[in-house]
Each structure stands twice: as C-alpha cells, then as structure tokens.
C-alpha cells in the first residue's frame, strides 16, 4: 500500500499526479462543455464502499427523480434469480443487508474485487494496524474506481469520508459539486478519546474500534472536507467535531436519521426480569465496559442484560458473566430487534464516540427510557430527565443510579418511555429522505445557476 506524504501541499500534488496517470482513461470522458450541456437535471451519484446509510439517501433522491447512480462495493438483488432460490439462512440474511427493495437496481453499480481482497486481508491480519491498512486500501481503491467513472455516474457527487478524495478531485476538474457525508465524529476526535480509553481500560483495549489513523489517512480526510461544498452528518456532536478541525460551521448540515415506527413500537408485554437491552457490538468504543461494571454492582437485583450483537476482539461480556445475568441473542434482524426492545425495560448506550446511535432512536420508538452520553445524538433526541437520561462518558456511578431509579419508579419510567416515543414520532424514514433531499437539491440549484451565469 502506498505511503502518503505528510504535507498537505505535497499530498494535493500527489493527487494531481495520480489523476495524470489516469489520462488515458480520462481522455475518453466527455469534455467539460459536454458535461455542461447535460447539467439540466440532477443525476446525483451516492457512493460508499459498504451499505451504511446510502440506501435511504439514494432512495431519497430517486423518489425526487434526482438519482443518477448508487455505487457501493457489493450489491445483491435477492429478489432475482439465483439469489431468490437461496434458503432463508445465514447467507441470505447477510445478502439482504446488501439490498434495498425500493432501489431501482438498474441505477446500482458495484465494484467487489477490493471488497473480496480486503475480506481475505482482514482474515489474515496479524494485528489491528494491518487490519486498518487493508480497510484504508479498500477505501482508496473504491475511490479511484468512482473517479474513473465520472461524469458517467452522475453530475453531483455525494461521497462518504475516507473514500471520496480522488472522486472529489476529479469532480472539481469537471466542475461538479461535491457533498461529503460524515457518518461519525472526526478521526482526530476518535484518536484522542480512544487513546485515552486504551490507557484507562486496558483489559478491553483490543475491543476498541475506529482508533488507528496514520497521518496520511488524516490528511486524506482533511482534504475531502476542504474539497466538499457541503458536509452532511446526523448529530450535533459530529458537527462540533468537524468545527473543531477547522471546518466552517455554515458548511455543515445536521439531519438525524429516521426510524421505522411500525417495527419499533411499545409493547405491553415485558420480560419477567428487569431487562436492559444492548443493541450493538461488544466494544469499548461504545462503552460496554462501563455498563458491565455498573451491572456488576447489582443496581437491580436479578436484572438481565439482553444482548443483540456480537463480540469484537476480547469478549467483554464473558469477563463479567460470573457476576451478571446475560441473555445472548447474537445477530438478529431489525424486526426481531423491535420485538426484543419492546419487551425490555431500558436501553443503556454509554458510548464514547458515535455519529448518531440508531439504537437510541429505535429504543425511544419502542417506548423505552434511554441512558446515553453526549458523544452521540443523545442530546439531539433526549430531553434529560424527561424523555431519558444524558450522563457523562465513563461514569459507572451515573449508570448505576439511573438504572436503580428506573427500577424503583416503574410507572414514571413507563411515562418517560411514552414521552420518548412521542418525541421521535415524526422522525420516520420517509421524513429523513425528505430532509436529505431538501439539503441536496439547493446545492444542485446553486451550481446550476452559476453555470448559467
């Protein structure tokens, strides 16, 4: 894997050189004048080397007639032969994550070779540094593939951080507007917080995620932010992390995700034991160690931790299973999670860093009080003490106290959960698509107006 220079200026020169080496391919692309003649209607390109949030974002533009291409590393139309012949087992469940029934598959493009190579590389990586190097290589290869297909794929470019640099550089050459999607707080913020965490909680250090970034990767992300005309994210916490790196506040737009209110809804039937639901991987990045520490102190006698997720690195939960009652559900679908959440009593998510925290809004829609931190969308969604609780990061005592209060005040906790449900009732997936499209179309209109002047 190529080592990036450490100077931002030299870094930009390297990008220009890389683009020059693609001159044979790019010479076959339409000229800028031809592109300008096609700029009558929006044909947005939404791309990411993985599904993440691009399904809803692409659908948002498709519903308005503004989608050109949705591009990702692997897409599988499970309604078509031969995939629809597969039994509904683990393989088909995995493939469904790479499919959205509302997306017109004729507008989807995928580039799976780097994805396959990276999967193999991850399997044989000897340490986390090697694992991350493979991931960054994957992002860069995917990025180059996108750049080589502009403007064929679209006339407005919407890319995710760490995989958009070459595409944005090419888009600038063609005069196409660029929008960066920032799915999580900035890497600079993560590196600081999680290096602190490695020292504070060494027994769970190898469960940390999103915590290693060489300087070349930080330069790549800074350059993406510089090239983007707008940056969209899902929480005020992510927005603030961007501002702290020097991004102008007026360039950043916050649009919280929506939730399927028919899948996540309150249930009158509860588990017999006081149940705390965890809906994420078992990683200290999400603060699971602090929840386990609080439960080990027995804030609620005979409580049960219901786990929907999987270990990452050391099985953090296994270290505490002799002190707390645990029910492991493993990988479950969203409808299954909705049924589980409705039957629990509270959701705890003491994350150290997150871009949003979909599990928060899902738990609120399920009528649960949520205990979480400021380092996610918690403060955007929760009125502290009214629709849930916002506690400091790394605060075991606060988790203990809030769990004890919820257990000791069952009726007040039910009312808190119902207020939480009402508070997020307008945040549906359709609402998110409307808001996302409303952000993108004005960017297109401004650029179109500039081209006509």
C-alpha positions as CSV (number, residue, x, y, z in Angstrom):
1,X,0.0,0.0,0.0
2,X,1.4,3.4,-1.0
3,X,2.6,5.7,1.9
4,X,1.0,9.1,1.6
5,X,3.2,12.2,2.1
6,X,2.8,14.1,5.4
7,X,2.5,17.6,3.9
8,X,-1.0,18.7,2.8
9,X,0.5,20.6,-0.1
10,X,2.6,17.6,-1.2
11,X,-0.5,15.4,-0.7
12,X,-2.5,17.5,-3.1
13,X,0.3,17.3,-5.7
14,X,0.3,13.6,-5.4
15,X,-3.4,13.5,-6.1
16,X,-2.9,15.6,-9.3
17,X,-0.1,13.2,-10.3
18,X,-2.3,10.2,-9.7
19,X,-5.0,11.8,-11.9
20,X,-2.5,12.5,-14.6
21,X,-1.5,8.8,-14.7
22,X,-5.2,8.1,-15.5
23,X,-5.0,10.4,-18.5
24,X,-5.6,7.5,-21.0
25,X,-8.9,6.7,-19.3
26,X,-10.0,10.2,-18.7
27,X,-9.3,11.2,-22.2
28,X,-12.2,9.1,-23.2
29,X,-14.5,11.0,-20.8
30,X,-16.8,13.8,-22.1
31,X,-15.3,17.2,-22.2
32,X,-16.4,19.9,-19.7
33,X,-18.5,21.6,-22.4
34,X,-20.4,18.3,-23.0
35,X,-20.9,17.9,-19.2
36,X,-22.3,21.4,-19.0
37,X,-24.9,20.7,-21.6
38,X,-26.1,17.7,-19.6
39,X,-26.5,19.7,-16.4
40,X,-30.2,20.3,-16.9
41,X,-31.4,17.8,-14.4
42,X,-29.9,16.4,-11.3
43,X,-28.3,13.0,-11.6
44,X,-26.7,12.5,-8.2
45,X,-24.1,9.9,-7.5
46,X,-24.2,8.5,-4.0
47,X,-21.3,6.2,-3.1
48,X,-19.7,4.4,-0.2
49,X,-17.6,1.2,0.0
50,X,-20.3,-0.5,2.1
51,X,-24.0,-0.1,2.6
52,X,-24.0,2.2,5.7
53,X,-26.7,4.9,5.1
54,X,-26.6,5.1,1.3
55,X,-29.8,3.1,0.7
56,X,-32.1,5.7,2.3
57,X,-30.1,8.6,0.9
58,X,-30.2,7.1,-2.6
59,X,-33.9,6.4,-2.3
60,X,-34.4,10.0,-1.2
61,X,-33.0,11.2,-4.5
62,X,-34.6,8.5,-6.6
63,X,-38.1,9.5,-5.2
64,X,-37.4,13.1,-6.4
65,X,-36.1,11.9,-9.8
66,X,-32.6,13.1,-9.0
67,X,-30.6,9.8,-8.6
68,X,-28.1,9.0,-11.3
69,X,-26.2,6.2,-9.6
70,X,-25.9,4.4,-6.3
71,X,-22.4,2.8,-6.1
72,X,-21.0,0.5,-3.4
73,X,-18.6,-2.4,-3.1
74,X,-21.2,-5.1,-3.3
75,X,-25.0,-5.2,-4.0
76,X,-27.2,-8.2,-4.2
77,X,-30.8,-8.1,-5.6
78,X,-32.2,-11.0,-3.5
79,X,-35.5,-10.9,-5.4
80,X,-33.8,-12.0,-8.6
81,X,-32.5,-15.4,-9.8
82,X,-30.4,-17.1,-8.5
83,X,-30.4,-15.3,-5.1
84,X,-34.2,-15.7,-4.6
85,X,-33.7,-19.5,-4.7
86,X,-31.5,-19.5,-1.7
87,X,-33.0,-20.7,1.6
88,X,-33.6,-18.1,4.3
89,X,-30.5,-19.0,6.3
90,X,-27.5,-17.0,7.5
91,X,-26.1,-16.4,4.0
92,X,-29.4,-14.9,2.7
93,X,-29.7,-12.8,5.9
94,X,-26.2,-11.4,5.1
95,X,-27.1,-10.7,1.5
96,X,-30.3,-8.9,2.5
97,X,-28.0,-6.3,4.1
98,X,-26.7,-5.6,0.6
99,X,-30.2,-5.0,-0.8
100,X,-33.0,-2.4,-0.7
101,X,-36.3,-3.3,-2.2
102,X,-37.1,0.4,-3.1
103,X,-33.9,1.0,-5.1
104,X,-34.1,0.6,-8.9
105,X,-31.3,-2.0,-9.4
106,X,-30.6,-0.6,-12.9
107,X,-29.2,2.5,-11.2
108,X,-26.8,0.5,-9.0
109,X,-23.1,-0.1,-9.8
110,X,-20.7,-2.2,-7.6
111,X,-17.0,-2.9,-7.5
112,X,-16.5,-6.0,-5.4
113,X,-12.9,-7.0,-6.1
114,X,-11.3,-4.8,-3.5
115,X,-14.1,-5.9,-1.1
116,X,-13.2,-9.6,-1.5
117,X,-9.4,-9.0,-1.3
118,X,-9.9,-6.9,1.9
119,X,-12.0,-9.6,3.5
120,X,-9.2,-12.0,2.9
121,X,-6.7,-9.5,4.2
122,X,-8.7,-8.9,7.4
123,X,-8.9,-12.6,7.9
124,X,-5.1,-13.0,8.0
125,X,-4.2,-9.6,9.5
126,X,-1.7,-10.2,12.4
127,X,-2.7,-7.1,14.3
128,X,-5.1,-4.2,14.3
129,X,-2.7,-1.9,12.3
130,X,-2.7,-4.4,9.5
131,X,-6.5,-4.7,9.7
132,X,-6.9,-0.9,9.3
133,X,-4.3,-0.7,6.5
134,X,-6.4,-3.2,4.5
135,X,-9.5,-1.1,5.2
136,X,-7.9,2.1,4.0
137,X,-6.5,0.4,0.9
138,X,-10.1,-0.8,0.2
139,X,-11.4,2.7,0.5
140,X,-8.8,4.2,-1.8
141,X,-9.3,1.6,-4.5
142,X,-13.0,2.1,-4.4
143,X,-12.4,5.9,-4.6
144,X,-10.2,5.6,-7.7
145,X,-12.9,3.4,-9.3
146,X,-15.5,6.1,-8.7
147,X,-13.2,8.8,-10.0
148,X,-12.6,6.9,-13.2
149,X,-16.4,6.7,-13.9
150,X,-17.1,10.5,-13.6
151,X,-19.2,12.1,-15.1
152,X,-20.8,8.8,-16.3
153,X,-22.1,8.0,-12.8
154,X,-23.6,11.5,-12.1
155,X,-23.3,15.3,-12.1
156,X,-23.4,15.8,-8.4
157,X,-21.1,13.7,-6.2
158,X,-22.1,12.6,-2.7
159,X,-19.4,10.5,-1.0
160,X,-18.5,9.2,2.4
161,X,-15.4,10.2,4.4
162,X,-12.2,8.2,3.7
163,X,-13.4,7.0,0.3
164,X,-14.1,10.3,-1.6
165,X,-10.8,12.1,-2.2
166,X,-10.0,11.0,-5.8
167,X,-13.6,11.3,-6.8
168,X,-13.9,14.8,-5.4
169,X,-10.6,15.8,-7.2
170,X,-12.0,14.5,-10.5
171,X,-15.4,16.2,-9.8
172,X,-13.6,19.5,-9.3
173,X,-11.9,19.1,-12.7
174,X,-15.3,18.6,-14.3
175,X,-17.0,21.4,-12.4
176,X,-19.3,19.0,-10.5
177,X,-20.5,19.9,-6.9
178,X,-19.3,17.6,-4.1
179,X,-21.0,16.8,-0.9
180,X,-19.3,14.8,1.9
181,X,-21.2,12.6,4.2
182,X,-19.6,12.4,7.7
183,X,-21.1,9.2,9.3
184,X,-19.2,9.5,12.6
185,X,-17.3,12.1,14.6
186,X,-14.0,13.1,13.1
187,X,-11.0,10.8,13.2
188,X,-9.0,13.4,15.1
189,X,-11.6,13.3,17.9
190,X,-11.7,9.5,17.9
191,X,-7.9,9.1,18.1
192,X,-7.7,11.3,21.2
193,X,-10.7,9.8,23.0
194,X,-9.8,6.2,22.3
195,X,-6.1,6.5,23.1
196,X,-7.2,7.8,26.5
197,X,-9.5,4.8,26.8
198,X,-6.8,2.3,25.9
199,X,-4.9,3.5,29.0
200,X,-7.9,3.7,31.3
201,X,-9.4,0.3,30.5
202,X,-6.5,-1.8,29.2
203,X,-8.3,-5.1,29.6
204,X,-10.7,-4.1,26.8
205,X,-8.2,-2.2,24.7
206,X,-8.4,-4.7,21.8
207,X,-12.2,-4.2,21.6
208,X,-11.7,-0.6,20.6
209,X,-12.8,0.3,17.0
210,X,-12.2,3.4,14.9
211,X,-9.0,4.2,16.8
212,X,-6.0,3.9,14.4
213,X,-5.2,6.6,11.8
214,X,-1.8,7.2,10.2
215,X,-1.1,10.8,9.3
216,X,-1.7,10.0,5.6
217,X,-5.2,9.0,6.4
218,X,-5.9,12.1,8.4
219,X,-4.6,14.2,5.5
220,X,-6.9,12.4,3.1
221,X,-9.9,13.2,5.3
222,X,-8.9,16.8,5.8
223,X,-8.6,17.2,2.0
224,X,-12.0,15.7,1.5
225,X,-13.5,18.2,3.9
226,X,-11.7,21.1,2.1
227,X,-13.0,20.0,-1.3
228,X,-16.6,19.4,-0.3
229,X,-19.0,22.3,-0.8
230,X,-21.2,20.9,2.0
231,X,-20.9,18.3,4.7
232,X,-23.9,16.4,6.0
233,X,-23.9,14.5,9.3
234,X,-26.5,13.1,11.7
235,X,-25.7,14.7,15.1
236,X,-24.6,17.9,16.7
237,X,-21.7,16.0,18.3
238,X,-20.4,15.1,14.8
239,X,-20.9,18.7,13.7
240,X,-18.9,20.0,16.6
241,X,-16.1,17.6,15.9
242,X,-15.9,19.0,12.4
243,X,-15.9,22.6,13.6
244,X,-13.0,21.7,16.0
245,X,-10.9,20.6,13.0
246,X,-11.5,24.0,11.3
247,X,-14.5,23.3,9.0
248,X,-16.7,26.4,8.8
249,X,-19.9,25.9,10.7
250,X,-22.0,27.2,7.8
251,X,-20.7,24.4,5.6
252,X,-22.2,21.6,7.9
253,X,-25.8,20.4,8.0
254,X,-27.2,18.0,10.6
255,X,-30.0,15.7,9.6
256,X,-30.9,13.0,12.2
257,X,-31.9,9.6,10.9
258,X,-35.4,8.3,10.9
259,X,-36.8,5.0,12.3
260,X,-39.5,2.5,11.2
261,X,-42.2,3.3,13.6
262,X,-44.1,0.1,12.7
263,X,-41.1,-2.1,13.5
264,X,-40.1,-0.3,16.7
265,X,-43.2,0.3,18.9
266,X,-44.1,-0.1,22.6
267,X,-45.2,-3.4,23.9
268,X,-47.5,-4.1,26.9
269,X,-45.7,-7.5,27.3
270,X,-42.4,-7.2,29.2
271,X,-39.8,-9.8,30.2
272,X,-40.4,-11.2,33.8
273,X,-37.0,-9.9,34.9
274,X,-35.9,-6.3,34.8
275,X,-34.2,-6.3,31.4
276,X,-31.6,-3.9,30.0
277,X,-31.2,-4.2,26.2
278,X,-27.8,-3.7,24.4
279,X,-28.0,-3.4,20.6
280,X,-24.5,-3.1,19.2
281,X,-21.2,-4.9,19.0
282,X,-19.5,-5.6,22.4
283,X,-16.8,-2.8,22.0
284,X,-15.4,-0.4,24.5
285,X,-15.8,2.3,21.8
286,X,-19.5,2.0,22.7
287,X,-18.7,2.0,26.4
288,X,-19.8,-1.5,27.1
289,X,-17.3,-2.0,29.9
290,X,-18.9,0.8,31.9
291,X,-22.3,-0.8,31.7
292,X,-20.9,-4.1,32.7
293,X,-19.1,-2.5,35.7
294,X,-22.4,-0.8,36.8
295,X,-24.4,-4.1,36.5
296,X,-21.7,-6.0,38.4
297,X,-22.5,-3.7,41.4
298,X,-26.1,-5.0,41.3
299,X,-28.2,-1.8,41.0
300,X,-31.2,-4.0,40.4
301,X,-31.4,-7.5,42.0
302,X,-31.7,-10.3,39.4
303,X,-31.6,-8.0,36.4
304,X,-30.8,-9.4,33.0
305,X,-28.7,-7.9,30.2
306,X,-30.2,-8.8,26.8
307,X,-27.5,-8.7,24.2
308,X,-28.3,-8.2,20.5
309,X,-24.9,-8.0,18.9
310,X,-21.5,-9.7,18.8
311,X,-18.1,-9.5,20.4
312,X,-15.3,-7.5,18.8
313,X,-11.8,-8.5,20.0
314,X,-12.0,-9.8,23.5
315,X,-15.5,-11.0,24.5
316,X,-16.1,-8.2,27.0
317,X,-19.3,-9.8,28.3
318,X,-17.6,-13.1,29.1
319,X,-15.4,-11.3,31.6
320,X,-18.5,-10.5,33.7
321,X,-20.8,-13.4,33.1
322,X,-20.0,-14.9,36.6
323,X,-21.4,-11.7,38.1
324,X,-24.3,-10.7,36.0
325,X,-27.2,-12.5,34.3
326,X,-26.9,-12.4,30.5
327,X,-29.0,-13.5,27.5
328,X,-27.2,-13.6,24.2
329,X,-29.3,-13.2,21.1
330,X,-26.4,-12.8,18.6
331,X,-27.1,-11.3,15.1
332,X,-30.8,-10.6,14.8
333,X,-32.8,-8.7,12.2
334,X,-34.4,-5.3,12.7
335,X,-37.9,-6.7,13.1
336,X,-36.5,-9.2,15.7
337,X,-34.8,-6.4,17.5
338,X,-38.0,-4.4,17.5
339,X,-39.8,-7.2,19.3
340,X,-37.0,-7.6,21.8
341,X,-36.7,-3.9,22.6
342,X,-40.4,-3.6,23.2
343,X,-40.2,-6.3,25.9
344,X,-37.3,-4.8,27.7
345,X,-37.4,-2.0,30.4
346,X,-34.5,0.3,29.5
347,X,-31.8,0.8,26.9
348,X,-28.3,1.8,28.0
349,X,-25.7,3.1,25.5
350,X,-22.8,4.8,27.3
351,X,-20.8,5.3,24.0
352,X,-17.6,7.2,23.9
353,X,-17.9,8.3,20.3
354,X,-20.7,7.8,17.7
355,X,-22.1,9.5,14.7
356,X,-25.7,9.1,15.7
357,X,-26.6,5.8,17.5
358,X,-29.6,4.3,15.6
359,X,-30.2,2.1,18.6
360,X,-31.1,5.2,20.6
361,X,-34.0,6.3,18.4
362,X,-35.1,2.7,17.9
363,X,-35.3,2.2,21.7
364,X,-37.2,5.5,22.1
365,X,-39.7,4.5,19.4
366,X,-40.1,1.2,21.4
367,X,-41.2,3.3,24.4
368,X,-38.1,2.7,26.4
369,X,-36.2,5.3,28.6
370,X,-32.6,5.5,27.3
371,X,-29.5,6.2,29.2
372,X,-26.7,7.5,27.0
373,X,-23.9,10.1,26.7
374,X,-23.4,13.5,25.0
375,X,-21.0,11.8,22.5
376,X,-23.7,10.8,20.0
377,X,-27.1,12.1,19.0
378,X,-28.4,11.6,22.6
379,X,-28.7,15.4,23.4
380,X,-30.4,16.0,20.0
381,X,-33.1,13.4,20.7
382,X,-33.4,13.3,24.5
383,X,-34.6,15.9,27.0
384,X,-32.6,14.9,30.1
385,X,-34.8,13.6,32.9
386,X,-37.9,13.9,30.7
387,X,-37.5,11.5,27.8
388,X,-34.4,9.7,29.0
389,X,-31.1,10.5,30.7
390,X,-27.8,12.0,29.4
391,X,-24.9,11.1,31.6
392,X,-21.1,11.8,31.3
393,X,-18.9,9.4,29.4
394,X,-17.1,6.8,31.6
395,X,-19.5,7.3,34.6
396,X,-20.3,4.0,36.2
397,X,-21.9,5.7,39.2
398,X,-24.4,7.5,36.9
399,X,-25.4,4.3,35.1
400,X,-25.9,2.6,38.4
401,X,-28.0,5.4,39.8
402,X,-30.2,5.8,36.7
403,X,-30.8,2.0,36.4
404,X,-31.8,1.9,40.1
405,X,-34.2,4.9,39.6
406,X,-35.9,3.3,36.6
407,X,-36.4,0.0,38.5
408,X,-37.7,1.8,41.7
409,X,-40.1,4.1,39.7
410,X,-41.8,1.7,37.2
411,X,-44.7,4.0,36.4
412,X,-42.6,7.1,36.0
413,X,-40.2,5.1,33.8
414,X,-43.2,3.9,31.6
415,X,-44.3,7.5,31.2
416,X,-40.8,8.6,30.4
417,X,-40.7,5.9,27.6
418,X,-44.0,7.0,26.2
419,X,-42.8,10.6,26.1
420,X,-39.7,9.4,24.3
421,X,-41.9,7.6,21.7
422,X,-43.9,10.8,21.2
423,X,-40.8,12.9,20.9
424,X,-39.4,10.8,18.0
425,X,-42.7,10.1,16.3
426,X,-42.1,12.5,13.5
427,X,-38.6,11.1,12.8
428,X,-39.6,8.4,10.2
429,X,-37.5,7.1,7.4
430,X,-39.7,8.9,4.9
431,X,-39.1,12.1,6.9
432,X,-35.4,11.5,6.7
433,X,-35.5,11.0,3.0
434,X,-37.4,14.3,2.5
435,X,-35.0,16.2,4.7
436,X,-31.9,14.7,3.0
437,X,-33.3,15.5,-0.5
438,X,-34.1,19.0,0.7
439,X,-30.4,19.5,1.5
440,X,-29.1,18.2,-1.8
441,X,-31.4,19.9,-4.3
442,X,-30.5,23.5,-3.3
443,X,-26.8,22.7,-3.7
444,X,-27.5,21.5,-7.2
445,X,-29.7,24.5,-8.0
446,X,-26.9,26.9,-6.8
447,X,-24.3,25.2,-9.0
448,X,-26.7,25.1,-12.0
449,X,-27.4,28.8,-11.6
450,X,-23.6,29.5,-11.5
451,X,-23.2,27.5,-14.7
452,X,-25.9,29.5,-16.5
453,X,-24.5,32.9,-15.5
